[in-house]
Amino acid sequence: MNTMKITVSVPHAAVRDSLLNDAEDSLRPHALAVGHGILVTRHSPTQYSVATSAAVPVGETHETCLLEPA
């Protein structure tokens, strides 16, 4: 399967993008090597996962949110 995943905890909004970009950058070489893209999932306002995914086309990053609408 070759899926890799990083869990990202965001202490405050000012660093969210930087932390997520760092996680994505660290997974990108593996994703390209196995022909996967990257999926960023928001689990809560402060918890995200960044994972390689065969469901995402190689070279692309998709985002999804598991939070219920307000």
Secondary structure, DSSP 8 states (H G I E B T S, - for coil): ----EEEEE-SSGGGHHHHHHHHHHHHHHHHHHHT-EEEEEE-SSSEEEEEEETTS-TT-EEEEE-S---
